[in-house]
Amino acid sequence: MQSHFKNRFLARRTLLKGMGVGLALPMLDAMRPAVAKVRERKESSPKRMIGICNNLGLLPDKFFPTEAGKDYALSPYLQLLEKHRQDFTVFSGVWHPDVDGGHPADICFLTAAPHPGSGGFRNTISLDQFIAERIGHLTRFPSMTLGVNVKKGLRSLSWTGAGVLIPCDESPRKVYEQLFLRGSKAEVDAQLQRLAIGQSIMDAVAGQTQDLVRKLGPADRQRVDQYLTGVRDLEIRLESAQAWEKVPKPKPKIDAPADPSDPKEYMDKVRLMYDMCRVALETDSTRAITLMLDSVNSPAIELKDTNVTDGYHNLSHHGQNAKKLAQLEAIDRGHMQLLNQLFSDLKATQEGDSSLLDNTSIVYGSNLGDANTHVTTNMPVILAGGGFSHGQHLAFDRVNNYPLPNLFVSILQQMGLPVDRFATSTGTMRGLPIS
């Protein structure tokens, strides 16, 4: 039997006009201003997440321990984190199933979307944005997307549910200003007006929704419903943003940083971004942060006590050249020292009976198991803090790897989100207990 919708053709322009309409909904509990919700139930120790990816990884033989379990001997790199041994878990034998392609895999570090190097690839939602969609309204910034030496427009750890890249903020100074500096009354009013205009455009044609849907077949109705769901979420975010514009920003406990002017000052940029992560979480300005360390896009970086003579990317393809390996190891050690300082700073920040580190799940790692050969298996990964029971090396099969997205499910559950799957996960991370 032929569908009675066959002759009800809608021009694309008419459809798009209608698709921006179904927003005039009754005020639901989920749409109440976020600030009101926060005032009703202020959490003393909220759970947070930081995802950090160095897209050139670490020298495997210096990073991975040779023993598993609680009593493993620290590897040369992990010795630099020794005072935090009980605050982190190191993993080996983990991967993102079917995430291949070498360098392009960095954009999938927090999405696990398969085959990033293939034609027609479309990314999926990243871990931070999954969190932001559910609890982002509780803070001024639903999430923060940061980067160091990032190739703009092409690299990011943060991706929307529609597979759209969220650009990285690369200026520590600008991040500081966003966190702490409030504009003049005129600037705040102008921002509120811009937000109101964005919302009013979506509300303006609300009356067309019912007429539009009646003209569509079942498949098109489903497509419109999916689209409207995304737009409704945008409306809720707009409303939350309007509410937060009226709330005074927190007072800074540190001075505004000066932006390093040269990409060679890579380690200084990383250190400052770690500082921005800490103060953003300490002030509960956000609960989901990503930091892309675009080492591929970095030159011969400046490093104390080491003369780095070649670009970071070229060093990663060392071919067992002793001089290149020595420089690369010095860079890797610099990374571990900065990570150690981040852990120390978060641990020194008390929140009631716990610390900021206890309440923050930090995923540090790389999309590459070995940058020298571009393999994306056996990824080097550390999880610190977050309320998990640490102090162990979880060693999985280094040939038939274990899915890293299982760790993401464990993090989401620890943050209080009722989730049992994320991307290509098969459950929660095996062997990772909660403290």
TIKE-67818 format. One record per residue: x, y, z of N, C-alpha, C in turn; residue in three letters. Coordinates in steps of 0.2 Angstrom, whole numbers, padded with zeros to 4 digits, always signed. Layout:
BEGIN
XYZXYZXYZALA ...
END
This chain:
BEGIN
+0004-0006+0000+0000+0000+0000+0004+0006+0000MET +0003+0011-0004+0007+0017-0005+0005+0021+0001GLN +0011+0025+0003+0010+0029+0009+0006+0036+0007SER +0001+0038+0011-0003+0044+0010+0002+0050+0010HIS +0008+0049+0013+0012+0055+0013+0016+0056+0007PHE +0015+0052+0002+0019+0052-0004+0019+0059-0008LYS +0013+0062-0008+0013+0069-0012+0014+0075-0007ASN +0015+0074-0001+0016+0079+0003+0023+0082+0004ARG +0025+0085-0001+0032+0087-0002+0033+0094+0001PHE +0039+0094+0005+0041+0100+0008+0047+0102+0005LEU +0048+0109+0003+0054+0111+0001+0059+0112+0007ALA +0065+0111+0005+0070+0111+0010+0070+0117+0015ARG +0069+0123+0011+0069+0129+0015+0063+0129+0020ARG +0057+0127+0018+0052+0126+0023+0053+0122+0028THR +0056+0116+0027+0058+0111+0032+0063+0114+0037LEU +0068+0117+0035+0073+0120+0039+0070+0126+0044LEU +0065+0129+0041+0062+0135+0044+0058+0132+0050LYS +0054+0126+0048+0050+0123+0053+0054+0119+0059GLY +0060+0117+0057+0064+0113+0061+0067+0117+0067MET +0067+0124+0066+0069+0128+0072+0064+0130+0076GLY +0058+0127+0077+0053+0130+0080+0050+0126+0086VAL +0051+0120+0087+0047+0117+0093+0050+0118+0099GLY +0051+0124+0101+0054+0126+0107+0050+0129+0113LEU +0044+0131+0111+0040+0135+0116+0036+0129+0120ALA +0040+0127+0125+0038+0121+0129+0036+0124+0136LEU +0032+0121+0140+0030+0123+0147+0037+0122+0151PRO +0037+0127+0156+0043+0126+0160+0044+0120+0164MET +0049+0116+0162+0050+0110+0166+0055+0111+0171LEU +0055+0106+0176+0060+0106+0181+0067+0107+0179ASP +0069+0103+0173+0076+0103+0170+0078+0109+0167ALA +0073+0114+0166+0074+0120+0163+0075+0126+0168MET +0074+0124+0174+0074+0130+0179+0082+0132+0179ARG +0083+0139+0180+0090+0141+0180+0094+0137+0184PRO +0100+0136+0181+0105+0131+0185+0107+0134+0191ALA +0108+0141+0192+0110+0144+0198+0105+0142+0203VAL +0098+0142+0202+0094+0141+0207+0095+0134+0210ALA +0096+0129+0205+0097+0122+0207+0103+0122+0212LYS +0109+0125+0210+0115+0125+0214+0114+0128+0221VAL +0110+0133+0221+0108+0136+0228+0104+0132+0232ARG +0100+0128+0229+0096+0123+0232+0100+0117+0235GLU +0105+0115+0232+0108+0109+0234+0116+0110+0232ARG +0119+0114+0236+0126+0115+0235+0130+0109+0237LYS +0134+0106+0233+0138+0100+0234+0145+0102+0237GLU +0146+0099+0243+0153+0101+0246+0159+0098+0242SER +0158+0092+0240+0163+0088+0236+0161+0085+0230SER +0159+0089+0225+0157+0087+0218+0162+0083+0215PRO +0160+0078+0210+0165+0074+0206+0167+0078+0200LYS +0173+0077+0198+0175+0081+0192+0179+0076+0187ARG +0181+0078+0181+0185+0074+0177+0190+0079+0173MET +0196+0077+0172+0201+0080+0168+0203+0074+0163ILE +0203+0076+0156+0206+0071+0151+0212+0074+0148GLY +0218+0071+0148+0224+0074+0145+0227+0069+0140ILE +0228+0072+0134+0231+0067+0129+0237+0071+0126CYS +0243+0067+0127+0249+0069+0123+0249+0065+0117ASN +0248+0068+0111+0247+0064+0105+0254+0061+0102ASN +0259+0062+0106+0265+0058+0104+0267+0053+0109LEU +0263+0052+0114+0264+0047+0119+0271+0047+0123GLY +0273+0041+0125+0279+0041+0130+0283+0034+0127LEU +0289+0034+0128+0293+0029+0127+0291+0023+0131LEU +0288+0018+0127+0285+0012+0131+0289+0009+0136PRO +0296+0007+0134+0300+0003+0139+0302+0007+0145ASP +0301+0014+0145+0302+0018+0151+0296+0019+0155LYS +0290+0018+0152+0284+0020+0155+0281+0014+0158PHE +0280+0008+0155+0276+0002+0157+0280-0001+0162PHE +0277-0003+0168+0280-0008+0173+0281-0015+0170PRO +0286-0018+0173+0287-0025+0170+0283-0030+0175THR +0280-0028+0180+0276-0032+0185+0269-0029+0186GLU +0264-0034+0187+0257-0032+0188+0256-0032+0195ALA +0250-0029+0197+0247-0029+0204+0249-0024+0208GLY +0248-0025+0215+0250-0019+0220+0257-0018+0221LYS +0261-0024+0220+0268-0023+0222+0273-0022+0216ASP +0270-0020+0211+0274-0019+0205+0280-0014+0206TYR +0285-0015+0203+0291-0010+0203+0290-0004+0199ALA +0290+0002+0201+0289+0008+0197+0294+0008+0191LEU +0291+0009+0185+0296+0010+0180+0300+0017+0180SER +0305+0018+0176+0308+0024+0177+0304+0030+0176PRO +0299+0031+0172+0295+0037+0172+0290+0037+0178TYR +0288+0031+0180+0283+0032+0186+0287+0033+0192LEU +0293+0032+0193+0297+0034+0198+0296+0041+0200GLN +0295+0045+0195+0294+0053+0196+0288+0054+0199LEU +0283+0049+0199+0277+0050+0202+0276+0046+0209LEU +0282+0044+0212+0282+0039+0217+0278+0042+0223GLU +0279+0048+0225+0275+0050+0231+0268+0050+0230LYS +0265+0049+0224+0258+0048+0223+0256+0041+0221HIS +0261+0036+0223+0260+0029+0221+0253+0027+0222ARG +0250+0029+0228+0244+0026+0231+0238+0030+0228GLN +0240+0035+0224+0234+0040+0221+0233+0039+0214ASP +0237+0034+0211+0235+0033+0203+0236+0025+0202PHE +0233+0023+0196+0233+0017+0193+0236+0017+0186THR +0241+0013+0185+0243+0013+0178+0241+0007+0174VAL +0239+0008+0168+0236+0002+0164+0241+0000+0158PHE +0241-0006+0157+0244-0008+0150+0240-0013+0147SER +0241-0014+0140+0236-0018+0137+0229-0016+0135GLY +0229-0009+0135+0222-0006+0134+0222-0003+0127VAL +0216-0002+0124+0216+0001+0118+0208+0004+0117TRP +0207+0007+0111+0201+0009+0109+0199+0004+0103HIS +0195+0000+0104+0193-0005+0098+0192-0002+0092PRO +0196-0004+0087+0195-0002+0080+0197+0006+0079ASP +0200+0009+0084+0203+0016+0083+0210+0015+0080VAL +0211+0016+0074+0217+0015+0070+0219+0022+0067ASP +0224+0021+0062+0226+0027+0058+0231+0031+0061GLY +0235+0029+0066+0241+0033+0069+0239+0040+0072GLY +0242+0045+0069+0241+0052+0072+0234+0054+0072HIS +0229+0052+0067+0222+0055+0067+0219+0052+0073PRO +0221+0047+0077+0218+0044+0082+0217+0048+0088ALA +0221+0054+0089+0221+0058+0095+0214+0061+0096ASP +0211+0063+0090+0204+0066+0091+0199+0061+0094ILE +0201+0054+0094+0196+0049+0097+0198+0047+0104CYS +0203+0050+0107+0206+0048+0113+0200+0048+0119PHE +0195+0053+0118+0190+0053+0123+0183+0051+0120LEU +0183+0049+0113+0177+0047+0110+0177+0040+0108THR +0183+0037+0107+0183+0030+0105+0180+0028+0098ALA +0178+0033+0094+0175+0032+0088+0180+0029+0083ALA +0178+0023+0080+0182+0019+0076+0184+0022+0069PRO +0190+0020+0067+0193+0021+0060+0193+0029+0059HIS +0197+0033+0063+0197+0040+0062+0201+0042+0055PRO +0205+0037+0052+0208+0039+0046+0205+0037+0040GLY +0199+0035+0041+0195+0032+0035+0191+0038+0032SER +0190+0038+0025+0186+0042+0022+0179+0043+0024GLY +0176+0049+0025+0169+0049+0028+0169+0048+0035GLY +0174+0048+0039+0174+0047+0046+0170+0053+0049PHE +0166+0051+0054+0163+0056+0058+0163+0054+0066ARG +0166+0059+0070+0167+0058+0077+0161+0057+0081ASN +0161+0055+0087+0156+0054+0091+0157+0058+0097THR +0152+0058+0102+0153+0063+0108+0159+0061+0112ILE +0162+0066+0115+0168+0064+0119+0165+0064+0127SER +0170+0061+0131+0168+0059+0138+0166+0066+0141LEU +0170+0071+0140+0168+0078+0144+0161+0080+0142ASP +0160+0080+0135+0153+0083+0133+0148+0078+0135GLN +0149+0072+0136+0144+0068+0138+0142+0070+0146PHE +0147+0071+0149+0146+0074+0156+0143+0081+0156ILE +0145+0085+0152+0143+0092+0151+0135+0092+0150ALA +0133+0087+0145+0126+0087+0144+0121+0085+0150GLU +0124+0082+0155+0120+0080+0160+0121+0084+0167ARG +0127+0086+0168+0128+0090+0174+0131+0097+0173ILE +0132+0099+0166+0135+0105+0165+0132+0111+0167GLY +0125+0111+0168+0121+0117+0170+0123+0118+0177HIS +0126+0114+0181+0128+0115+0188+0133+0120+0189LEU +0137+0122+0184+0143+0126+0184+0143+0131+0179THR +0147+0137+0180+0147+0142+0175+0148+0140+0168ARG +0153+0136+0168+0155+0133+0161+0154+0125+0161PHE +0149+0123+0157+0148+0116+0156+0154+0112+0155PRO +0159+0114+0152+0165+0111+0151+0170+0116+0149SER +0177+0114+0149+0182+0118+0147+0186+0114+0142MET +0188+0117+0136+0192+0113+0131+0198+0117+0130THR +0204+0114+0132+0210+0118+0132+0215+0114+0128LEU +0221+0118+0126+0226+0115+0121+0232+0118+0122GLY +0237+0115+0120+0244+0117+0119+0247+0116+0112VAL +0249+0121+0109+0251+0121+0102+0247+0117+0097ASN +0240+0118+0098+0235+0114+0094+0235+0117+0087VAL +0234+0112+0083+0233+0114+0076+0226+0116+0075LYS +0224+0122+0075+0218+0125+0076+0213+0122+0070LYS +0207+0120+0073+0202+0118+0068+0202+0111+0066GLY +0208+0108+0068+0209+0101+0066+0209+0096+0072LEU +0212+0099+0078+0213+0094+0083+0210+0097+0089ARG +0207+0092+0093+0203+0094+0099+0201+0087+0103SER +0201+0087+0109+0198+0081+0113+0191+0081+0114LEU +0188+0087+0113+0181+0088+0114+0177+0088+0108SER +0171+0084+0107+0167+0083+0102+0160+0083+0104TRP +0155+0086+0100+0148+0086+0102+0145+0079+0100THR +0139+0078+0102+0135+0073+0100+0134+0072+0093GLY +0135+0078+0089+0134+0078+0082+0141+0077+0078ALA +0146+0076+0082+0152+0075+0079+0156+0081+0077GLY +0154+0087+0080+0157+0093+0079+0163+0095+0084VAL +0169+0097+0081+0174+0099+0085+0173+0105+0089LEU +0175+0105+0095+0175+0111+0100+0182+0113+0100ILE +0183+0119+0098+0190+0122+0097+0193+0123+0104PRO +0200+0122+0104+0203+0123+0111+0205+0130+0112CYS +0204+0132+0119+0207+0138+0121+0215+0137+0123ASP +0219+0141+0120+0226+0140+0120+0230+0145+0125GLU +0226+0150+0127+0229+0156+0130+0227+0155+0138SER +0232+0153+0142+0231+0153+0149+0228+0160+0152PRO +0231+0165+0149+0228+0172+0151+0221+0173+0150ARG +0219+0171+0144+0211+0171+0142+0207+0167+0146LYS +0210+0161+0148+0206+0156+0152+0205+0159+0159VAL +0211+0162+0162+0210+0166+0168+0205+0171+0168TYR +0205+0175+0163+0200+0181+0162+0193+0178+0162GLU +0192+0173+0158+0185+0170+0158+0183+0167+0165GLN +0188+0164+0169+0186+0162+0176+0185+0167+0181LEU +0189+0173+0180+0189+0177+0186+0187+0185+0184PHE +0188+0187+0178+0186+0194+0177+0179+0195+0174LEU +0176+0200+0177+0169+0201+0175+0169+0208+0171ARG +0166+0208+0166+0165+0214+0162+0161+0220+0165GLY +0161+0226+0162+0157+0231+0165+0150+0230+0164SER +0146+0234+0168+0139+0233+0167+0136+0233+0160LYS +0139+0237+0156+0137+0238+0149+0139+0231+0145ALA +0145+0229+0147+0147+0222+0143+0142+0216+0145GLU +0141+0216+0152+0137+0211+0154+0130+0211+0151VAL +0127+0217+0151+0120+0218+0148+0120+0216+0141ASP +0126+0218+0137+0126+0216+0130+0126+0209+0129ALA +0130+0205+0134+0130+0198+0133+0124+0195+0134GLN +0120+0198+0139+0113+0195+0141+0109+0196+0135LEU +0109+0202+0132+0105+0203+0126+0107+0198+0120GLN +0113+0197+0119+0115+0192+0114+0112+0185+0115ARG +0112+0183+0122+0109+0177+0124+0102+0177+0123LEU +0099+0182+0124+0091+0183+0124+0089+0183+0116ALA +0093+0186+0112+0092+0186+0105+0092+0178+0102ILE +0097+0175+0105+0098+0168+0102+0092+0164+0104GLY +0090+0165+0110+0084+0161+0113+0077+0163+0109GLN +0077+0170+0108+0071+0172+0105+0070+0170+0098SER +0075+0169+0094+0075+0166+0088+0072+0160+0088ILE +0074+0155+0092+0071+0149+0093+0064+0149+0095MET +0062+0153+0099+0055+0154+0101+0050+0157+0096ASP +0053+0161+0092+0049+0165+0088+0044+0161+0083ALA +0046+0156+0081+0042+0152+0076+0039+0146+0079VAL +0038+0146+0086+0036+0140+0089+0029+0137+0087ALA +0025+0142+0085+0018+0140+0083+0018+0136+0076GLY +0023+0135+0073+0023+0131+0066+0024+0124+0068GLN +0026+0122+0074+0028+0115+0075+0023+0110+0073THR +0017+0111+0076+0012+0106+0074+0010+0106+0067GLN +0010+0111+0064+0008+0111+0056+0014+0107+0053ASP +0020+0108+0054+0025+0105+0051+0025+0097+0052LEU +0024+0095+0058+0025+0088+0060+0019+0084+0056VAL +0013+0088+0056+0007+0084+0052+0009+0083+0045ARG +0013+0087+0042+0015+0086+0035+0020+0081+0034LYS +0023+0078+0039+0029+0073+0038+0027+0066+0039LEU +0031+0062+0036+0030+0055+0037+0034+0052+0043GLY +0033+0046+0045+0036+0044+0051+0043+0045+0052PRO +0047+0043+0046+0054+0044+0046+0056+0051+0047ALA +0053+0055+0044+0055+0063+0044+0053+0065+0051ASP +0047+0063+0054+0045+0065+0061+0051+0063+0066ARG +0054+0057+0065+0059+0055+0069+0065+0059+0068GLN +0067+0061+0062+0073+0065+0061+0072+0072+0064ARG +0066+0075+0063+0064+0081+0066+0064+0081+0074VAL +0062+0076+0077+0062+0075+0084+0069+0075+0087ASP +0073+0071+0083+0080+0071+0085+0084+0078+0085GLN +0082+0081+0079+0085+0088+0079+0082+0093+0084TYR +0076+0092+0086+0073+0097+0091+0076+0095+0098LEU +0077+0089+0099+0080+0087+0105+0087+0090+0106THR +0091+0091+0101+0097+0095+0102+0096+0102+0102GLY +0091+0105+0099+0090+0112+0100+0087+0114+0106VAL +0083+0109+0109+0080+0110+0116+0086+0110+0121ARG +0091+0106+0120+0096+0106+0124+0100+0113+0124ASP +0101+0115+0118+0104+0122+0117+0100+0127+0121LEU +0093+0127+0120+0089+0132+0124+0091+0132+0131GLU +0091+0126+0134+0092+0125+0141+0099+0128+0143ILE +0104+0127+0139+0111+0130+0140+0110+0137+0139ARG +0107+0140+0135+0106+0147+0134+0103+0150+0141LEU +0098+0147+0143+0095+0149+0149+0100+0149+0155GLU +0103+0143+0156+0108+0143+0161+0114+0148+0160SER +0116+0150+0154+0121+0155+0153+0118+0162+0155ALA +0112+0163+0154+0109+0169+0156+0109+0170+0163GLN +0108+0164+0167+0107+0165+0174+0115+0166+0177ALA +0120+0162+0174+0126+0163+0177+0129+0170+0175TRP +0127+0173+0170+0130+0180+0169+0128+0185+0174GLU +0123+0183+0178+0121+0188+0184+0124+0186+0190LYS +0128+0181+0190+0131+0179+0197+0139+0181+0197VAL +0141+0184+0202+0148+0187+0203+0153+0181+0202PRO +0158+0182+0198+0163+0177+0198+0167+0176+0204LYS +0171+0170+0205+0175+0169+0211+0181+0174+0211PRO +0184+0175+0217+0190+0179+0217+0196+0175+0216LYS +0200+0177+0212+0206+0173+0211+0211+0172+0217PRO +0214+0167+0218+0219+0166+0223+0226+0166+0220LYS +0227+0167+0213+0233+0167+0210+0233+0173+0205ILE +0239+0176+0203+0239+0181+0199+0238+0179+0192ASP +0236+0183+0187+0235+0182+0180+0241+0180+0177ALA +0241+0174+0173+0248+0172+0170+0249+0176+0164PRO +0255+0176+0162+0258+0179+0156+0258+0173+0151ALA +0255+0174+0145+0255+0169+0140+0262+0168+0137ASP +0265+0162+0137+0272+0161+0133+0270+0163+0126PRO +0275+0166+0123+0274+0169+0116+0277+0164+0110SER +0281+0159+0112+0284+0155+0107+0282+0148+0108ASP +0280+0144+0103+0278+0137+0103+0284+0133+0107PRO +0290+0135+0106+0295+0132+0109+0295+0131+0117LYS +0291+0136+0120+0290+0136+0127+0284+0131+0129GLU +0285+0126+0126+0280+0120+0127+0278+0118+0134TYR +0284+0117+0138+0283+0115+0145+0280+0120+0149MET +0282+0126+0148+0279+0132+0152+0271+0132+0150ASP +0269+0131+0144+0262+0131+0142+0258+0126+0146LYS +0261+0120+0146+0258+0114+0149+0257+0116+0157VAL +0263+0118+0160+0262+0120+0167+0257+0125+0168ARG +0256+0130+0164+0251+0135+0165+0244+0132+0164LEU +0243+0128+0159+0237+0125+0158+0235+0120+0164MET +0240+0117+0167+0238+0113+0173+0236+0118+0179TYR +0239+0123+0179+0237+0128+0184+0230+0130+0183ASP +0228+0132+0177+0221+0134+0175+0216+0128+0176MET +0218+0122+0175+0214+0116+0177+0212+0116+0184CYS +0218+0117+0188+0217+0117+0196+0212+0123+0198ARG +0213+0129+0196+0209+0134+0199+0202+0134+0196VAL +0201+0131+0190+0194+0130+0187+0190+0125+0192ALA +0194+0120+0194+0190+0115+0198+0190+0117+0205LEU +0195+0121+0207+0195+0123+0214+0189+0128+0216GLU +0187+0132+0211+0182+0137+0211+0175+0134+0209THR +0175+0127+0207+0169+0124+0204+0166+0128+0198ASP +0171+0130+0194+0168+0134+0188+0166+0129+0183SER +0169+0123+0183+0167+0118+0178+0169+0111+0182THR +0166+0106+0179+0168+0099+0181+0170+0094+0176ARG +0171+0097+0170+0174+0093+0165+0179+0097+0161ALA +0185+0095+0160+0190+0098+0157+0194+0093+0152ILE +0196+0096+0146+0200+0092+0142+0206+0096+0140THR +0212+0093+0139+0218+0096+0138+0222+0092+0132LEU +0222+0095+0126+0226+0092+0121+0233+0095+0120MET +0238+0090+0122+0245+0092+0121+0247+0090+0114LEU +0247+0095+0109+0248+0093+0102+0255+0093+0101ASP +0259+0088+0103+0266+0087+0102+0268+0087+0095SER +0263+0084+0091+0265+0083+0084+0266+0090+0081VAL +0262+0095+0083+0263+0102+0080+0268+0106+0084ASN +0272+0103+0088+0277+0107+0092+0284+0107+0089SER +0288+0112+0089+0294+0113+0087+0299+0110+0091PRO +0306+0111+0090+0311+0109+0095+0310+0113+0101ALA +0307+0110+0106+0305+0114+0112+0311+0115+0117ILE +0310+0121+0121+0315+0123+0126+0314+0118+0132GLU +0319+0115+0135+0319+0111+0140+0325+0112+0145LEU +0324+0113+0151+0329+0115+0156+0334+0109+0156LYS +0341+0110+0156+0346+0106+0156+0347+0101+0151ASP +0343+0102+0145+0344+0097+0139+0343+0102+0133THR +0348+0100+0129+0348+0104+0122+0344+0100+0117ASN +0338+0102+0116+0333+0099+0111+0335+0102+0104VAL +0337+0098+0100+0339+0100+0093+0335+0099+0088THR +0329+0095+0089+0325+0093+0084+0318+0094+0086ASP +0313+0094+0081+0306+0095+0082+0304+0089+0086GLY +0298+0090+0090+0296+0085+0094+0293+0079+0090TYR +0290+0080+0085+0287+0075+0081+0293+0070+0078HIS +0298+0074+0075+0304+0070+0072+0308+0066+0077ASN +0308+0069+0083+0311+0065+0089+0307+0058+0090LEU +0301+0059+0090+0297+0053+0091+0298+0047+0086SER +0300+0049+0080+0302+0044+0075+0310+0043+0076HIS +0312+0040+0081+0319+0040+0083+0323+0035+0080HIS +0320+0029+0077+0323+0024+0074+0329+0021+0078GLY +0328+0022+0085+0333+0019+0090+0339+0023+0090GLN +0339+0029+0087+0345+0034+0087+0346+0036+0094ASN +0352+0035+0097+0353+0036+0104+0352+0044+0106ALA +0355+0048+0101+0354+0055+0103+0347+0057+0103LYS +0343+0055+0098+0336+0057+0098+0332+0054+0104LYS +0334+0047+0106+0331+0044+0112+0332+0048+0118LEU +0338+0050+0119+0340+0054+0125+0336+0060+0126ALA +0335+0064+0120+0331+0070+0120+0324+0069+0122GLN +0321+0063+0118+0314+0062+0119+0313+0059+0127LEU +0318+0056+0129+0317+0054+0136+0317+0060+0141GLU +0321+0065+0140+0321+0071+0144+0314+0074+0143ALA +0311+0074+0137+0305+0078+0137+0300+0074+0140ILE +0300+0067+0140+0295+0063+0143+0295+0064+0151ASP +0302+0064+0153+0302+0065+0161+0300+0072+0163ARG +0300+0077+0158+0298+0084+0160+0290+0083+0160GLY +0287+0079+0156+0280+0078+0157+0278+0075+0163HIS +0282+0070+0165+0280+0066+0172+0281+0071+0178MET +0286+0075+0177+0287+0080+0183+0281+0085+0183GLN +0279+0088+0178+0273+0092+0178+0267+0089+0180LEU +0266+0082+0178+0260+0079+0180+0261+0077+0188LEU +0266+0076+0190+0268+0075+0198+0266+0082+0201ASN +0267+0087+0199+0266+0094+0202+0258+0095+0202GLN +0255+0093+0196+0247+0094+0196+0244+0089+0201LEU +0246+0083+0202+0244+0079+0207+0245+0082+0214PHE +0251+0085+0215+0252+0088+0222+0248+0093+0223SER +0247+0098+0218+0243+0104+0219+0236+0102+0221ASP +0233+0097+0217+0226+0095+0218+0225+0091+0225LEU +0230+0088+0227+0230+0084+0233+0231+0089+0239LYS +0234+0095+0238+0235+0100+0243+0229+0104+0244ALA +0224+0104+0240+0218+0108+0240+0212+0104+0244THR +0211+0105+0250+0206+0102+0254+0199+0104+0252GLN +0194+0098+0252+0187+0099+0252+0184+0095+0257GLU +0183+0098+0263+0180+0095+0268+0185+0089+0271GLY +0183+0083+0271+0187+0078+0273+0191+0074+0267ASP +0191+0077+0261+0194+0074+0256+0198+0080+0252SER +0201+0078+0247+0205+0083+0243+0202+0084+0236SER +0205+0089+0233+0202+0090+0226+0205+0084+0221LEU +0210+0081+0223+0212+0075+0219+0208+0069+0220LEU +0206+0068+0227+0201+0063+0228+0195+0063+0224ASP +0193+0070+0223+0186+0071+0219+0187+0072+0212ASN +0193+0071+0209+0194+0072+0202+0197+0066+0199THR +0194+0063+0194+0197+0058+0190+0201+0061+0184SER +0207+0060+0184+0212+0062+0179+0214+0056+0175ILE +0212+0057+0169+0215+0052+0164+0220+0055+0160VAL +0226+0052+0160+0232+0055+0157+0235+0049+0152TYR +0236+0051+0146+0238+0046+0141+0239+0048+0134GLY +0239+0043+0130+0240+0045+0123+0236+0040+0118SER +0235+0042+0112+0232+0038+0107+0237+0033+0104ASN +0243+0035+0105+0248+0030+0102+0252+0026+0107LEU +0252+0020+0106+0256+0015+0110+0263+0016+0109GLY +0265+0018+0103+0272+0019+0102+0272+0024+0096ASP +0274+0030+0097+0274+0035+0091+0279+0033+0086ALA +0284+0029+0088+0289+0028+0083+0287+0023+0077ASN +0281+0019+0079+0278+0015+0074+0271+0016+0072THR +0268+0022+0076+0262+0024+0074+0256+0019+0077HIS +0258+0014+0081+0253+0009+0083+0248+0012+0088VAL +0242+0010+0088+0237+0013+0092+0234+0008+0098THR +0238+0003+0098+0237-0002+0103+0242-0001+0109THR +0240-0005+0115+0244-0004+0121+0245+0003+0123ASN +0240+0007+0123+0241+0014+0125+0243+0015+0132MET +0248+0020+0133+0250+0022+0140+0245+0026+0143PRO +0242+0024+0149+0237+0027+0152+0238+0027+0160VAL +0236+0032+0163+0236+0033+0170+0229+0036+0172ILE +0227+0033+0177+0221+0036+0180+0223+0038+0188LEU +0222+0044+0189+0223+0047+0196+0217+0049+0199ALA +0216+0049+0206+0211+0052+0210+0204+0049+0208GLY +0199+0053+0209+0192+0051+0208+0189+0047+0212GLY +0192+0045+0218+0188+0041+0223+0189+0034+0222GLY +0194+0032+0217+0195+0025+0216+0201+0022+0221PHE +0201+0016+0221+0207+0013+0225+0212+0011+0221SER +0218+0015+0222+0224+0015+0217+0229+0011+0220HIS +0235+0013+0217+0241+0009+0219+0243+0003+0216GLY +0241+0002+0210+0242-0004+0206+0243-0003+0199GLN +0246-0009+0196+0247-0009+0189+0242-0014+0186HIS +0237-0012+0183+0232-0016+0180+0234-0018+0173LEU +0237-0024+0172+0240-0027+0166+0236-0031+0162ALA +0234-0029+0156+0229-0033+0152+0234-0036+0146PHE +0231-0040+0142+0234-0043+0137+0237-0038+0132ASP +0243-0038+0131+0246-0033+0126+0245-0035+0119ARG +0243-0041+0118+0241-0043+0111+0234-0042+0109VAL +0230-0045+0113+0223-0044+0113+0220-0039+0118ASN +0220-0033+0116+0219-0028+0121+0212-0027+0124ASN +0212-0024+0130+0206-0023+0134+0203-0016+0132TYR +0196-0016+0132+0194-0009+0129+0194-0004+0135PRO +0198+0002+0133+0199+0008+0137+0192+0011+0139LEU +0187+0011+0134+0181+0014+0136+0177+0012+0142PRO +0179+0006+0144+0177+0003+0151+0179+0008+0157ASN +0185+0010+0156+0187+0015+0161+0182+0021+0161LEU +0180+0024+0155+0176+0029+0155+0169+0028+0158PHE +0167+0022+0158+0160+0020+0161+0161+0020+0169VAL +0167+0018+0171+0168+0018+0178+0169+0025+0181SER +0172+0030+0177+0172+0037+0179+0165+0040+0179ILE +0161+0038+0174+0154+0041+0174+0150+0039+0180LEU +0151+0033+0181+0147+0030+0187+0149+0033+0193GLN +0156+0034+0194+0159+0037+0200+0157+0044+0201GLN +0155+0047+0195+0152+0054+0195+0145+0054+0197MET +0142+0049+0198+0135+0048+0199+0130+0048+0194GLY +0133+0047+0188+0129+0046+0182+0127+0039+0180LEU +0120+0038+0179+0118+0031+0178+0119+0028+0171PRO +0125+0026+0170+0127+0024+0164+0131+0017+0164VAL +0129+0013+0159+0132+0006+0159+0136+0005+0152ASP +0135+0010+0148+0139+0009+0141+0142+0016+0139ARG +0147+0016+0136+0150+0022+0133+0154+0020+0127PHE +0152+0022+0121+0156+0020+0115+0157+0013+0114ALA +0163+0010+0114+0164+0003+0113+0165-0001+0119THR +0163+0002+0125+0164-0002+0131+0160-0008+0131SER +0162-0013+0136+0158-0019+0137+0156-0019+0144THR +0157-0014+0148+0155-0014+0155+0160-0009+0159GLY +0161-0010+0165+0165-0006+0169+0173-0008+0169THR +0177-0004+0171+0184-0007+0171+0186-0012+0176MET +0188-0018+0173+0189-0024+0177+0195-0023+0182ARG +0194-0024+0188+0200-0024+0193+0201-0017+0196GLY +0196-0012+0195+0197-0005+0197+0192-0004+0203LEU +0193-0005+0209+0188-0004+0214+0188+0003+0216PRO +0182+0005+0220+0181+0011+0223+0184+0011+0230ILE +0187+0017+0232+0189+0017+0239+0184+0018+0244SER 
END
